[in-house]
Amino acid sequence: MPELPEVETVRRGLETLVAGTRIDAVEIRRDSCVRLLSGGPAEFSAQVTGLTLSRLVRRGKFLWAELAPTAGDDAPVLALSAHLGMSGQFRVHADAPEPHRHCRARFTLAAPDASALTLDFLDQRTFGYLHVEPLVPTPDGGPGGRGTPLPLLPASVAHIGRDALDPGLDRTAATRALRRGTRGIKQVLLDQTVVSGIGNIYADEALWLARVHPERPAHALTASSARTLLEAAREVMERALAQGGTSFDALYVDVNGESGYFSRSLEAYGRAGEPCSRCGSPLRRESIGGRSTHWCARCQRRWTARRAGPGS
């Protein structure tokens, strides 16, 4: 599933190519693509046609476009939100080519210079979806996410925490949250209400960089270790973003159909049996909490609770 670097790469591409364009027409090619609307394709088309994609915004792994009556309008009332699922992609065309066999929705856009663009939503595995929903105030009063100054976000994203790259993230509060409870720290990293944007790949990479075992209980992390882990997550995702994200196959590409190259720089994820680049020990893989997990047993030692001594 695309994580923060992949979704941010898509957001930047869309911001460059379609921000400020008006939706002139919509063709829904698979009804399940808009399954959250009771009125289906007809309701979706009626709600978005004629509106402008004013800003492209991301919080964590969640992506949306503010929908405004006219270009540059600072008072959007709705969001066109997109969940990429396992294989969702956007492609932008200067013409209207024959739709790809995995095209689930096609938008005909009018640019400010009156030229036409085609925006396709592709989804091979069909877990992704598009939705039209109201914008609501952010819980902390800060901007909704990367790409907007407005303190608004889609209703379905209101519970999602700020991400490690968000300048509005309260790092002191996030550090405390990472240390709360008895869950393994990898499970906490994957909890999008704590710090968003981190999925399976970047959780493994951040834990490796911070030298923290994925099953260490959250409460067993020191404040210093939690700060180091949060910084490791930020560093890993910034490096991945600089390389266009992580692509293992054609399920993730950017809006121009190009792959990301961070897979060549992974230190832990997908490298079971290969030597750790720090110590040379073979990297391990297990299913932890139902997720494939990779780590170095020498660099990331298991945590064991200390037994209380007599009279303690």
C-alpha positions as CSV (number, residue, x, y, z in Angstrom):
1,M,0.0,0.0,0.0
2,P,1.4,3.5,-0.9
3,E,2.7,5.2,2.2
4,L,3.5,8.9,2.9
5,P,6.4,9.3,0.4
6,E,4.5,7.7,-2.4
7,V,1.3,9.6,-1.7
8,E,3.2,12.9,-1.4
9,T,4.9,12.2,-4.8
10,V,1.5,11.8,-6.3
11,R,0.2,14.9,-4.6
12,R,3.1,17.0,-5.9
13,G,2.5,15.7,-9.4
14,L,-1.2,16.5,-9.3
15,E,-0.5,19.9,-7.8
16,T,1.8,20.8,-10.7
17,L,-0.5,19.5,-13.4
18,V,-4.2,19.9,-12.4
19,A,-4.4,22.4,-9.5
20,G,-6.7,25.2,-10.7
21,T,-8.5,23.1,-13.4
22,R,-12.3,22.8,-13.6
23,I,-14.0,19.4,-13.7
24,D,-16.1,19.5,-16.9
25,A,-17.1,15.9,-17.0
26,V,-16.8,12.6,-15.1
27,E,-17.0,9.0,-16.4
28,I,-17.2,6.4,-13.7
29,R,-16.1,3.1,-15.3
30,R,-16.6,0.9,-12.2
31,D,-19.3,1.7,-9.7
32,S,-17.4,0.4,-6.7
33,C,-14.9,3.2,-7.2
34,V,-17.4,5.6,-5.6
35,R,-19.0,3.0,-3.3
36,L,-19.2,5.3,-0.3
37,L,-21.9,7.5,-1.9
38,S,-25.4,6.0,-1.7
39,G,-26.3,7.6,-5.0
40,G,-23.3,6.0,-6.8
41,P,-21.8,7.4,-10.0
42,A,-24.7,9.8,-10.7
43,E,-24.4,11.4,-7.3
44,F,-20.6,11.6,-7.5
45,S,-20.7,13.3,-11.0
46,A,-23.4,15.7,-10.0
47,Q,-21.5,16.9,-6.9
48,V,-18.1,17.5,-8.6
49,T,-18.9,18.6,-12.1
50,G,-18.3,22.3,-12.6
51,L,-16.1,22.7,-9.5
52,T,-12.4,23.5,-9.4
53,L,-9.6,21.4,-8.0
54,S,-8.2,24.4,-6.0
55,R,-5.6,22.7,-3.9
56,L,-4.1,19.2,-3.6
57,V,-3.6,18.2,0.0
58,R,-2.2,15.3,1.9
59,R,-2.2,14.2,5.6
60,G,-0.2,11.0,6.2
61,K,-1.3,8.6,3.5
62,F,-4.6,10.4,2.8
63,L,-5.0,12.6,-0.3
64,W,-7.7,15.1,-1.3
65,A,-8.5,18.0,-3.5
66,E,-10.3,21.0,-2.1
67,L,-13.3,21.7,-4.4
68,A,-14.2,25.3,-4.9
69,P,-16.7,27.1,-7.2
70,T,-13.9,29.0,-9.0
71,A,-10.1,28.9,-9.3
72,G,-8.4,30.6,-6.4
73,D,-11.4,30.5,-4.2
74,D,-10.3,30.3,-0.6
75,A,-13.7,29.0,0.6
76,P,-14.0,25.4,-0.6
77,V,-16.9,23.5,0.8
78,L,-16.2,20.0,-0.3
79,A,-13.3,17.6,-0.7
80,L,-12.7,15.1,-3.5
81,S,-10.8,12.6,-1.4
82,A,-8.9,9.6,-2.8
83,H,-7.8,6.5,-1.0
84,L,-5.2,4.7,-3.2
85,G,-5.7,1.3,-1.5
86,M,-3.2,-1.3,-2.6
87,S,-2.8,-0.1,-6.2
88,G,-4.5,3.2,-6.9
89,Q,-2.8,5.5,-9.3
90,F,-3.6,8.8,-11.0
91,R,-2.4,9.5,-14.6
92,V,-2.6,12.9,-16.3
93,H,-2.8,13.2,-20.1
94,A,-2.7,16.2,-22.4
95,D,-5.1,14.3,-24.6
96,A,-7.8,11.6,-24.1
97,P,-6.1,8.3,-24.9
98,E,-8.1,5.0,-24.9
99,P,-8.7,4.2,-21.2
100,H,-6.4,1.7,-19.6
101,R,-8.1,-1.5,-18.7
102,H,-7.7,-0.7,-15.0
103,C,-9.1,2.8,-15.4
104,R,-12.0,3.2,-12.8
105,A,-12.8,6.9,-13.3
106,R,-12.0,9.5,-15.9
107,F,-12.2,13.3,-15.4
108,T,-12.2,15.8,-18.2
109,L,-10.6,18.9,-16.9
110,A,-10.5,22.5,-18.3
111,A,-7.3,24.4,-17.5
112,P,-7.3,28.2,-16.9
113,D,-5.9,28.7,-20.4
114,A,-8.9,26.8,-21.8
115,S,-6.9,23.7,-22.8
116,A,-8.2,20.3,-21.9
117,L,-6.6,17.6,-19.7
118,T,-7.6,14.1,-18.9
119,L,-7.2,12.7,-15.4
120,D,-7.6,9.0,-14.9
121,F,-7.9,7.0,-11.7
122,L,-6.5,3.5,-12.2
123,D,-6.8,0.7,-9.6
124,Q,-5.8,-2.9,-10.5
125,R,-6.8,-4.5,-7.2
126,T,-9.9,-2.2,-6.7
127,F,-9.4,-1.6,-3.0
128,G,-9.1,2.2,-3.6
129,Y,-11.9,4.6,-3.9
130,L,-12.9,8.2,-4.6
131,H,-15.3,10.1,-2.4
132,V,-17.0,13.5,-2.1
133,E,-17.4,14.8,1.5
134,P,-17.6,17.9,3.5
135,L,-14.5,19.7,4.8
136,V,-14.5,20.1,8.6
137,P,-12.3,22.1,11.0
138,T,-9.0,20.5,12.1
139,P,-9.0,19.4,15.7
140,D,-5.9,21.5,16.6
141,G,-6.8,24.6,14.4
142,G,-3.7,24.1,12.2
143,P,-3.6,23.6,8.4
144,G,-5.3,20.5,7.2
145,G,-2.2,19.0,5.7
146,R,0.6,19.5,3.2
147,G,-0.6,21.7,0.4
148,T,-3.1,24.0,2.2
149,P,-3.1,26.9,4.7
150,L,-6.7,26.3,5.6
151,P,-7.6,24.6,8.9
152,L,-9.9,22.2,7.1
153,L,-9.8,18.5,6.2
154,P,-12.3,15.9,5.0
155,A,-14.6,14.5,7.6
156,S,-13.2,11.0,7.1
157,V,-9.6,12.2,7.9
158,A,-10.5,14.2,11.0
159,H,-9.2,11.4,13.3
160,I,-5.9,11.0,11.5
161,G,-2.8,12.3,13.3
162,R,-0.3,14.7,11.8
163,D,2.7,13.0,10.1
164,A,6.4,13.0,10.8
165,L,7.0,15.5,8.0
166,D,4.3,17.9,9.1
167,P,5.7,21.1,10.6
168,G,2.6,21.3,12.7
169,L,3.3,18.0,14.5
170,D,3.7,18.4,18.2
171,R,6.8,16.3,18.6
172,T,6.7,16.3,22.4
173,A,3.1,15.0,22.4
174,A,4.0,12.5,19.6
175,T,7.0,11.2,21.6
176,R,4.7,10.6,24.6
177,A,2.1,8.9,22.4
178,L,4.7,6.5,21.0
179,R,5.6,5.4,24.6
180,R,2.0,4.8,25.7
181,G,0.6,1.3,26.2
182,T,1.7,-2.3,26.0
183,R,1.5,-2.8,22.2
184,G,4.7,-3.6,20.3
185,I,6.2,-0.4,19.0
186,K,5.8,-1.4,15.4
187,Q,2.0,-1.7,15.9
188,V,2.1,1.8,17.4
189,L,4.0,3.2,14.4
190,L,1.3,1.7,12.1
191,D,-1.5,3.4,14.1
192,Q,-2.4,6.4,12.0
193,T,-4.0,8.2,14.9
194,V,-0.6,8.5,16.7
195,V,1.8,9.7,13.9
196,S,0.3,9.2,10.4
197,G,1.9,8.2,7.1
198,I,4.0,5.3,8.3
199,G,3.2,1.9,6.8
200,N,4.9,-1.5,6.8
201,I,7.9,-0.6,4.8
202,Y,8.9,2.6,6.5
203,A,8.1,1.2,10.0
204,D,10.7,-1.5,9.4
205,E,13.2,1.0,8.0
206,A,12.7,3.5,10.9
207,L,13.0,0.8,13.5
208,W,16.2,-0.5,11.9
209,L,17.7,3.0,11.8
210,A,16.8,3.7,15.4
211,R,18.0,0.2,16.5
212,V,14.7,-0.7,18.1
213,H,13.2,-4.2,18.0
214,P,9.7,-4.2,16.4
215,E,8.2,-6.1,19.4
216,R,9.5,-3.8,22.1
217,P,6.5,-2.7,24.2
218,A,5.8,1.0,23.7
219,H,6.0,1.7,27.5
220,A,9.5,0.2,27.5
221,L,10.9,2.9,25.2
222,T,12.8,5.7,26.9
223,A,12.0,9.2,26.0
224,S,15.3,9.4,24.2
225,S,14.6,6.3,22.2
226,A,11.2,7.5,21.2
227,R,12.6,10.8,20.0
228,T,15.3,8.9,18.0
229,L,12.6,6.7,16.5
230,L,10.5,9.7,15.5
231,E,13.5,11.3,13.9
232,A,14.4,8.1,12.1
233,A,10.9,7.9,10.6
234,R,11.2,11.5,9.4
235,E,14.7,10.8,7.9
236,V,13.7,7.6,6.2
237,M,10.6,9.1,4.6
238,E,12.4,12.3,3.5
239,R,15.1,10.1,1.7
240,A,12.4,8.0,0.1
241,L,10.5,11.1,-1.0
242,A,13.6,12.4,-2.7
243,Q,13.8,9.2,-4.8
244,G,10.1,9.3,-5.7
245,G,9.0,6.7,-3.2
246,T,9.3,2.9,-3.2
247,S,8.3,0.8,-6.2
248,F,8.5,-3.0,-6.3
249,D,6.3,-3.4,-9.3
250,A,3.9,-1.5,-11.5
251,L,1.3,-1.1,-8.7
252,Y,2.9,2.2,-7.6
253,V,4.0,4.8,-10.1
254,D,3.7,8.6,-10.2
255,V,1.2,10.7,-12.3
256,N,3.6,10.3,-15.3
257,G,3.8,6.5,-14.9
258,E,7.3,6.6,-13.5
259,S,8.5,4.3,-10.7
260,G,10.2,5.4,-7.5
261,Y,13.7,4.2,-6.7
262,F,14.0,4.0,-2.9
263,S,13.6,0.2,-3.1
264,R,17.3,0.2,-4.0
265,S,18.1,1.9,-0.6
266,L,16.1,-0.2,1.8
267,E,18.1,-1.4,4.8
268,A,15.6,-3.9,6.3
269,Y,12.3,-4.3,4.5
270,G,12.3,-7.2,2.0
271,R,15.9,-8.2,2.7
272,A,15.5,-11.3,4.9
273,G,18.6,-13.4,4.9
274,E,20.8,-10.7,3.5
275,P,23.6,-9.2,5.6
276,C,22.8,-6.1,7.7
277,S,24.8,-3.2,6.3
278,R,25.8,-2.2,9.9
279,C,26.9,-5.4,11.4
280,G,26.8,-8.1,8.7
281,S,24.3,-10.4,10.5
282,P,21.6,-12.0,8.4
283,L,18.4,-10.0,8.5
284,R,15.4,-11.8,9.9
285,R,11.7,-11.9,8.8
286,E,8.7,-12.9,10.8
287,S,5.0,-12.2,10.7
288,I,4.3,-9.9,13.6
289,G,0.7,-8.8,14.2
290,G,-0.2,-10.1,10.8
291,R,2.4,-8.0,9.0
292,S,5.7,-9.1,7.4
293,T,8.4,-7.6,9.6
294,H,12.2,-7.4,9.0
295,W,14.9,-6.6,11.4
296,C,18.5,-7.3,12.5
297,A,18.7,-9.5,15.6
298,R,22.1,-8.1,16.6
299,C,21.4,-4.4,16.1
300,Q,17.8,-4.5,17.2
301,R,17.8,-6.7,20.3
302,R,14.7,-8.1,21.9
303,W,13.5,-6.4,25.1
304,T,13.0,-8.5,28.2
305,A,11.4,-7.2,31.4
306,R,13.7,-7.0,34.4
307,R,12.5,-9.1,37.3
308,A,12.0,-7.3,40.6
309,G,14.5,-8.2,43.3
310,P,13.7,-9.4,46.8
311,G,11.9,-6.8,48.8
312,S,11.3,-4.4,45.9
